[in-house]
Amino acid sequence: MTKNKKIIVSGLKPSGTLHIGNYLGVIKKAIELQNENKYKCFYFIADYHSLTVNFDPKEKEKEIFNMVVDTLALGINPSKSIFFIQSHILEHANLAWIFNNLVSTGRLSNMIEYKEKIQEGHNPNAGLFDYPVLMAADILLYNADFVPVGEDQLQHLELTRDIARAFNARFGKTFKEPKEILTKIPRVMSLNNPNKKMSKTLPGGCLYICDSEEIIKQKIKTAVTDSESTIGYDPENRPAISNLVLIFSEFGGLTPNQVVEKFKNKGYFEFKKELAEVILNTLKPIQQKRKELLKNKKDVIKILNQGDKKASEIAKINFQKIKDKIGLI
């Protein structure tokens, strides 16, 4: 890796089984960026971020390991990217504490995602409140140039830039102000409720990466459409069929308009049948690789240890520079 490469940083939160919304929303873009020779990529499992809601410790351990396996199976390549676990690099939390002194509680209380979580009934704990500051530390610790995010994370990234500016103004130029790389696809919606984002909280409308062929075909078959008889793409007026067209376009390598043209004189039955096949063509080799990784836990741990070591070496050097700036010995 050369010094003139731009730095990409992205975290993946282990909060349940990965579904196609996770894949199309962030991971697919992360893989594309990794394969471009102009970037140096830091990808991590954001296990600290997943602690802000109630969890079972035994299940949490499985979730973290399964997220590692899923991420590798989907195509994150540890020989091209630095792949590690967030909590293994102590500088993430240490830097977040320093950044806490640069952010007002009023600013954090106005974060949209925090308000949404509280409205959903989540415990308003300090971790949930301070989540964006830890996210800023995740990004700035590696001096990121770009962060691949969905539109729902733009407010957090703006806070990250504000923290960088505040630190630079007070202690001297230290951090770059990272820019977003927006994921191409809008939110993938539930297969049985196009007004809600695809989520494990709506399992019937959620297509998981590890779902069997039979389950995938059944979920696509029963996915809601609308009362019209044609395949169309109009997210505002026809959200259900538009969501399916969008999924087809991403898995099939076509634009939504090309998908509509492809099925111009065909009905929902034919469209859904081919949609299931397009999805399966992508997921089958991923599922096979996933099975192989699950059988070789030692190899997975070895990959993580190597990534942790690389990330730790860089984090230690960068964090020492930050400590020097603010007068810590």
C-alpha positions as CSV (number, residue, x, y, z in Angstrom):
1,M,0.0,0.0,0.0
2,T,1.4,3.3,-1.0
3,K,1.3,6.5,1.1
4,N,-0.7,8.5,-1.5
5,K,-3.8,6.2,-1.3
6,K,-6.9,7.7,0.1
7,I,-8.1,6.2,3.4
8,I,-11.6,4.5,3.7
9,V,-13.0,3.6,7.1
10,S,-16.2,1.7,7.7
11,G,-17.7,-0.3,10.6
12,L,-20.2,-3.1,10.5
13,K,-22.4,-3.6,13.6
14,P,-23.0,-7.2,14.7
15,S,-26.7,-7.0,15.8
16,G,-28.1,-10.1,14.2
17,T,-28.0,-12.1,11.0
18,L,-27.0,-10.2,7.9
19,H,-29.8,-9.6,5.3
20,I,-29.7,-8.3,1.8
21,G,-30.4,-4.8,2.9
22,N,-27.1,-4.8,4.9
23,Y,-25.3,-6.2,1.9
24,L,-26.7,-3.8,-0.7
25,G,-26.6,-0.8,1.6
26,V,-23.0,-0.8,2.8
27,I,-21.0,-4.0,2.3
28,K,-21.3,-4.2,-1.5
29,K,-19.9,-0.7,-1.8
30,A,-17.2,-1.5,0.7
31,I,-16.1,-4.4,-1.5
32,E,-16.0,-2.3,-4.6
33,L,-13.9,0.3,-2.9
34,Q,-11.5,-2.3,-1.5
35,N,-10.9,-3.6,-5.1
36,E,-10.0,-0.1,-6.3
37,N,-6.2,0.4,-6.1
38,K,-6.5,4.0,-5.0
39,Y,-7.8,3.3,-1.5
40,K,-6.4,1.9,1.7
41,C,-9.4,0.4,3.5
42,F,-10.0,-0.1,7.2
43,Y,-13.1,-2.3,7.8
44,F,-14.0,-3.4,11.3
45,I,-16.7,-5.2,13.3
46,A,-18.3,-2.5,15.5
47,D,-18.9,-4.6,18.5
48,Y,-18.8,-1.7,21.0
49,H,-21.6,0.0,19.0
50,S,-23.8,-3.1,19.3
51,L,-23.8,-2.9,23.1
52,T,-26.2,0.1,23.3
53,V,-29.3,-2.1,23.2
54,N,-30.2,-5.1,25.4
55,F,-28.3,-8.3,24.5
56,D,-27.5,-11.8,25.7
57,P,-23.7,-12.2,26.2
58,K,-23.7,-15.8,24.8
59,E,-25.7,-14.6,21.7
60,K,-23.5,-11.6,21.3
61,E,-20.3,-13.7,21.0
62,K,-22.0,-15.7,18.2
63,E,-23.3,-12.6,16.5
64,I,-19.8,-11.1,16.4
65,F,-18.2,-14.2,15.0
66,N,-21.0,-14.8,12.5
67,M,-20.6,-11.2,11.3
68,V,-16.9,-11.8,10.8
69,V,-17.7,-14.9,8.8
70,D,-20.4,-13.2,6.8
71,T,-18.3,-10.3,5.9
72,L,-15.4,-12.5,4.7
73,A,-17.8,-14.7,2.8
74,L,-19.4,-11.6,1.1
75,G,-16.0,-10.5,-0.2
76,I,-14.1,-8.3,2.3
77,N,-10.5,-9.5,1.5
78,P,-8.0,-9.3,4.4
79,S,-5.1,-9.2,1.9
80,K,-6.6,-6.0,0.4
81,S,-8.1,-4.4,3.5
82,I,-7.3,-4.1,7.2
83,F,-10.0,-6.1,8.8
84,F,-10.4,-6.1,12.6
85,I,-12.6,-6.0,15.6
86,Q,-13.3,-2.6,17.2
87,S,-12.9,-3.5,20.8
88,H,-9.5,-5.1,20.2
89,I,-8.1,-1.7,19.4
90,L,-8.3,0.2,22.7
91,E,-7.5,3.6,21.1
92,H,-11.1,3.7,19.7
93,A,-12.7,4.1,23.1
94,N,-9.8,6.2,24.4
95,L,-10.1,8.7,21.6
96,A,-13.9,8.9,22.1
97,W,-13.3,10.0,25.7
98,I,-11.1,12.8,24.4
99,F,-13.7,13.8,21.8
100,N,-16.4,13.9,24.5
101,N,-14.9,17.1,25.8
102,L,-15.5,18.8,22.4
103,V,-19.2,18.0,22.0
104,S,-22.2,19.5,23.9
105,T,-24.9,17.3,25.3
106,G,-27.4,19.5,23.5
107,R,-25.9,18.5,20.2
108,L,-26.0,14.8,21.0
109,S,-29.6,15.0,22.3
110,N,-30.6,16.4,18.9
111,M,-29.2,13.5,16.8
112,I,-32.1,12.0,14.8
113,E,-31.1,8.4,15.3
114,Y,-30.9,8.8,19.0
115,K,-34.4,10.3,19.1
116,E,-35.7,7.5,16.8
117,K,-34.2,4.8,19.1
118,I,-35.9,6.4,22.2
119,Q,-39.2,6.5,20.4
120,E,-38.8,2.8,19.5
121,G,-38.6,2.1,23.2
122,H,-34.8,1.6,23.6
123,N,-33.2,2.3,27.0
124,P,-31.8,5.9,26.8
125,N,-28.4,4.9,28.1
126,A,-25.2,6.9,27.9
127,G,-23.8,4.6,25.2
128,L,-26.7,5.2,22.9
129,F,-26.5,8.9,23.6
130,D,-22.7,9.0,23.0
131,Y,-22.8,6.6,20.0
132,P,-21.9,9.3,17.4
133,V,-18.8,10.4,19.3
134,L,-17.4,6.8,19.3
135,M,-18.2,6.7,15.6
136,A,-16.2,9.9,15.1
137,A,-13.3,8.3,17.0
138,D,-13.5,5.2,14.8
139,I,-13.2,7.4,11.7
140,L,-10.7,10.0,12.8
141,L,-8.3,7.6,14.5
142,Y,-7.2,6.4,11.1
143,N,-7.3,9.8,9.5
144,A,-10.0,8.8,7.0
145,D,-10.6,10.7,3.8
146,F,-13.9,9.0,3.0
147,V,-16.6,7.0,4.8
148,P,-19.1,4.9,2.9
149,V,-22.5,5.6,4.5
150,G,-26.2,5.6,3.9
151,E,-28.2,8.8,4.0
152,D,-29.3,7.9,7.5
153,Q,-25.7,8.3,8.8
154,L,-25.0,11.7,7.2
155,Q,-25.8,13.6,10.4
156,H,-23.3,11.5,12.3
157,L,-20.6,12.1,9.7
158,E,-21.3,15.9,9.9
159,L,-20.7,15.7,13.7
160,T,-17.4,13.9,12.9
161,R,-16.3,16.8,10.7
162,D,-17.3,19.2,13.4
163,I,-15.3,17.4,16.0
164,A,-12.3,17.4,13.6
165,R,-12.7,21.2,13.1
166,A,-13.0,21.8,16.9
167,F,-10.0,19.7,17.7
168,N,-7.9,21.4,14.9
169,A,-8.9,24.9,16.0
170,R,-8.0,24.2,19.6
171,F,-4.9,22.0,19.4
172,G,-3.6,22.6,15.9
173,K,-4.1,20.9,12.5
174,T,-4.4,17.2,13.2
175,F,-7.4,15.6,11.5
176,K,-8.8,15.7,7.9
177,E,-12.5,16.3,7.5
178,P,-13.8,13.0,6.0
179,K,-16.3,13.1,3.2
180,E,-19.1,10.7,2.6
181,I,-19.3,8.1,-0.2
182,L,-23.0,7.6,-0.4
183,T,-24.1,4.1,-1.1
184,K,-25.8,3.9,-4.5
185,I,-28.9,2.1,-3.4
186,P,-31.6,3.8,-1.2
187,R,-32.9,1.9,1.7
188,V,-34.0,-1.7,0.9
189,M,-37.5,-2.0,2.3
190,S,-39.4,-4.9,3.8
191,L,-40.7,-7.5,1.4
192,N,-44.1,-7.5,3.1
193,N,-44.2,-3.8,4.2
194,P,-42.7,-1.3,1.7
195,N,-43.2,1.5,4.2
196,K,-40.6,0.0,6.6
197,K,-36.9,-0.6,6.2
198,M,-35.9,-4.3,5.8
199,S,-35.1,-5.4,9.3
200,K,-34.8,-8.5,11.5
201,T,-37.7,-7.0,13.6
202,L,-39.9,-7.9,10.6
203,P,-38.5,-11.4,9.8
204,G,-41.2,-12.3,7.3
205,G,-40.2,-9.5,5.0
206,C,-36.4,-9.8,5.6
207,L,-34.3,-11.8,3.2
208,Y,-31.2,-13.1,5.1
209,I,-27.9,-13.9,3.4
210,C,-28.0,-17.4,4.9
211,D,-31.7,-18.2,3.9
212,S,-32.1,-21.5,2.1
213,E,-33.1,-21.7,-1.6
214,E,-36.6,-22.7,-0.6
215,I,-37.1,-19.9,1.9
216,I,-35.8,-17.3,-0.6
217,K,-38.2,-18.5,-3.3
218,Q,-41.1,-18.5,-0.8
219,K,-40.3,-15.0,0.5
220,I,-40.0,-13.6,-3.0
221,K,-43.2,-15.4,-4.0
222,T,-45.2,-13.9,-1.2
223,A,-43.6,-10.4,-1.4
224,V,-46.3,-7.7,-1.7
225,T,-46.7,-5.8,-5.0
226,D,-49.8,-3.7,-5.8
227,S,-53.1,-3.9,-7.7
228,E,-51.5,-3.0,-11.1
229,S,-50.5,-5.7,-13.5
230,T,-47.3,-4.2,-15.0
231,I,-43.8,-4.1,-13.7
232,G,-42.9,-0.5,-12.9
233,Y,-40.4,1.7,-11.0
234,D,-42.1,4.6,-9.2
235,P,-40.9,4.6,-5.6
236,E,-43.3,7.3,-4.5
237,N,-46.5,5.9,-6.0
238,R,-45.7,2.2,-6.3
239,P,-43.3,1.5,-3.4
240,A,-43.8,-2.3,-3.2
241,I,-43.0,-3.3,-6.8
242,S,-40.4,-0.5,-7.0
243,N,-38.5,-2.1,-4.0
244,L,-38.5,-5.5,-5.8
245,V,-37.3,-3.8,-9.0
246,L,-34.5,-2.1,-7.1
247,I,-33.4,-5.4,-5.6
248,F,-33.4,-7.0,-9.0
249,S,-31.4,-4.2,-10.5
250,E,-28.7,-4.5,-7.8
251,F,-28.4,-8.3,-8.0
252,G,-28.8,-8.4,-11.8
253,G,-26.5,-5.6,-12.7
254,L,-29.1,-3.6,-14.4
255,T,-30.6,-0.2,-13.9
256,P,-34.2,-0.1,-12.5
257,N,-35.4,1.2,-15.9
258,Q,-33.7,-1.7,-17.7
259,V,-35.4,-4.1,-15.3
260,V,-38.8,-2.5,-16.2
261,E,-38.0,-2.8,-19.9
262,K,-36.9,-6.5,-19.5
263,F,-40.3,-7.4,-18.0
264,K,-42.4,-5.0,-20.2
265,N,-44.8,-7.6,-21.3
266,K,-44.6,-10.0,-18.4
267,G,-46.5,-10.3,-15.1
268,Y,-45.6,-10.5,-11.4
269,F,-45.3,-14.4,-11.4
270,E,-42.6,-14.4,-14.1
271,F,-40.8,-11.4,-12.6
272,K,-40.7,-12.9,-9.1
273,K,-39.5,-16.2,-10.4
274,E,-36.6,-14.6,-12.1
275,L,-35.9,-12.3,-9.2
276,A,-35.4,-15.3,-6.9
277,E,-33.0,-16.9,-9.4
278,V,-31.0,-13.7,-9.7
279,I,-30.7,-13.4,-5.9
280,L,-29.8,-17.1,-5.6
281,N,-27.1,-16.8,-8.3
282,T,-25.3,-14.3,-6.1
283,L,-26.0,-15.8,-2.7
284,K,-25.2,-19.5,-3.4
285,P,-21.3,-19.1,-3.7
286,I,-21.4,-16.7,-0.7
287,Q,-23.3,-19.3,1.3
288,Q,-20.8,-22.0,0.3
289,K,-17.9,-19.9,1.4
290,R,-19.7,-19.1,4.6
291,K,-20.0,-22.9,5.4
292,E,-16.3,-23.4,4.7
293,L,-15.3,-20.5,7.0
294,L,-17.6,-21.8,9.8
295,K,-15.8,-25.2,9.6
296,N,-12.4,-23.5,10.0
297,K,-12.7,-21.3,13.1
298,K,-9.0,-21.3,13.6
299,D,-8.4,-19.7,10.2
300,V,-11.0,-17.0,10.9
301,I,-9.3,-16.2,14.2
302,K,-5.9,-16.0,12.5
303,I,-7.3,-13.5,10.0
304,L,-8.7,-11.4,12.8
305,N,-5.4,-11.5,14.8
306,Q,-3.5,-10.4,11.7
307,G,-5.9,-7.5,11.1
308,D,-5.9,-6.5,14.7
309,K,-2.1,-6.3,14.7
310,K,-2.1,-4.1,11.6
311,A,-4.8,-1.8,12.9
312,S,-3.2,-1.6,16.4
313,E,0.2,-0.5,15.0
314,I,-1.4,2.4,13.1
315,A,-3.8,3.3,15.9
316,K,-1.0,3.5,18.5
317,I,1.1,5.8,16.4
318,N,-1.8,8.1,15.6
319,F,-3.2,8.2,19.1
320,Q,0.2,9.1,20.6
321,K,0.3,12.1,18.2
322,I,-3.1,13.1,19.5
323,K,-2.0,12.7,23.1
324,D,1.0,14.9,22.4
325,K,-1.2,17.6,20.9
326,I,-3.4,17.9,24.0
327,G,-0.6,17.6,26.6
328,L,-1.0,14.1,27.9
329,I,2.2,12.3,29.0
